[in-house]
Amino acid sequence: MSRKLSGDFQEGMLAGMSKSPSRHRAHGNVMPVADQPGRIEADENVWTRRLVLFLRVMAILSIAKGLYHWAQVTGFVGGEDEAFENQAMAWQASTVYFAVIELVAAVGLWLATPWGAVVWLTTVVSMAVIELMFPGIYGGSLLVVAGEVLMLAAYLALAWMAARERPP
C-alpha cells in the first residue's frame, strides 16, 4: 500500500511539473504589468509623491537656512558690528540652535523619515515662537511667522491627503 501511495505521489508531482511556467508563456497567458500584484498604478500614490516632493523642497530650504546660520556664526555674513561675538547671548544661542537643527532636519526631510518631519516641525514652531514671543532676538517679523505657518499648513494638508491614500 505504501508503494501505491508513493507511486500516486510521484505521478501527482510529475503532473504538476508538466504545468511549468514555460507552458503558460507558450499559450500567451502572460499577465500585463499593470495587473501584476505589487505593481503600483500611476495615480494611486499621487499625494504621497507630492508630500515627498514637498519634503525635499523643504530639505533644500532647511539646508540654506542652516548654512546661513552657520555663516552668521563663522562671520561670513554681516559686518564687524553684526559679528557673532558682538550679539546678545539670546541671539547667539538661537543662532547656534537653528544652525544645528536646520541641517539635522534637512537630512531627515530629504530621506522622508518620520523623525525628519518631527525635527522640521520643531524648527518651524521654534522660529515662529521666537519671532512672536521674543521679538528682541530676531526682530519679530510677522512675515517670517506667516511663512512658517504657511509651510506648516502645506505640510499638514499634504500629509492628510497622503494618509487618506493608504488603506487602514
Phi, psi and omega in degrees: 000323180293327176295324179295316180294316181293326177294318177297320180297315180295319178297320179295319178296316180295322178294322178291326180289333181290342178267061183279162178301333181294328178294320179293322180292326181295330181267000177078026180268046180270134180285137174298152184301320182293335182270355182290138177295142180091348179275129183264130178288160186297320185270357187291323184240039184296320181287326177294318177297321178295321178297315180296320176298316178299316179298322179293320177295318178294329176295316178296318177296320178294323176298315180298317180293318179297317178293326176296316178296321177293326176295326175292318180296316184276349177091014178287336178241151179088161179270191181292328178290332182262015182297151183305314184290344179269357182272165178292156181300322179296319179294317179298314181296317180295319181294317178295318178303310181289329177299321181279309189290329178295319180288324176295316178298322181299318179297312180296322178293317181298323179279354181056044179266155177298321181293330177296318178294322179294315179295319178296316178299325176297319179293320181297311181293321179299315180295318179297319180293317180297317180294321182277314188270334181232068185295344179288343183282300183245003176108350176067044182284120177288337176294320177295317179297316179298319177297318179295318180294321178297316178296320179296316180296319178297317179298313182297319179296314180294320179295322179296313181293322178293324179292329179288338178289328184273136177291152181293000000 
